[in-house]
Amino acid sequence: TLGFKIGVLVAGHYPLIDHARAAVLQYHQRRMNGHHQMLAWAFVDYLLVQDQYPDAGDHAAGWETSHMLALHPQTVNLDALPDRDQSLVGVMGMMPPQDATAAYGDEIIEQAARAAVQEVNDRLVNPRRYQGHGTALSESLWRSR
């Protein structure tokens, strides 16, 4: 483990969270057998804040478009979007991409980052909470303290 206390996998493409979590579970099982001492955790941003943002997580709709406006605005052209009454192929989500803003992107990225830091800090301070069978993927335990 080279002295690392926790390894964090961030799934940047939402469908990959299942693979990342499977990797954590495999690692955790090996760790339970005494081969590793580092904790592992996998997450995707929207799952950490979905209780605060009902439109959290989408595909090419307002959530992801707001992310892109905050992080890489040069890659987004909202003027190219059709009127709201026209259907968009491949766009799935509650918030229309036409409503996306960089400010909203900054806000949701910040909130997800704060939640991720809380998750990591709780694992560092209370590692035993996450060492038992079935607990490696637990989230929000710090909120109950």
Buried (B, 14 or more C-beta within 10 A) or exposed (E): EEEEEBBBBBBEEBEBBEEBBEBBBEBBEEBEEEEBEBBBBBBBBBBBBEEEBEBBBBEBBBBBBBBBBBEEEEEBEEEEBEEEEEEBEEBEBEBBBBBBBBEBBBBBBEBBEEBBEBBBEBBEEEBEBBBEEEEBBBBEBBEEE
